[in-house]
Amino acid sequence: MRNNSIIHVQKEEGNFRIDSDNLIDLEEAMSQYTFMKIPFSPRCTVQCKGLCVKCGVDLNTNNCDCNTKQIDSRWAPLESLLDSIKE
């Protein structure tokens, strides 16, 4: 028997609820994932290239060989889900 009543739950940071239809709303998870992928890179001007997030070199005057595109393996399942949604 399907219950169509709305369940109101208090939003708790870090927790994702499964509703009565056994569905989970991934909007918050994807929002957090997207936010976490944005590199923290404060800049003094629009033209400033900033500092390397790994080694700290000033990218305005030097280059580095750091791999800054590496993804935390804990997020890999959500990344593959995002890729499948884009297709």
C-alpha positions, 0 to 999 in steps of 0.5 A: 500500500502506497502512502502519499502523505508528506513527511516533514523532517528537520534538515540535518547537515550531513544526513540524507533521508530516505522517504516513504517510497524508498527514494533519496533526494540527491539535490543536497548531495550534488550541491555539496559535491559541486561546492567541494569541487570548486578550488579554494583560491582567493585572489587579490585581483581578477587577473591574478592566477593565485597560488597553487593549492598543493605546493603554494607557488605563486602562479603569476610568476612560476609554474608547477607540475602539481595535479590539481584535478585529482578527485577524492575517491569517496566522491567517485560514485557521485561523479559517475552518477553526474556523468550519466545524468549529463549524457 
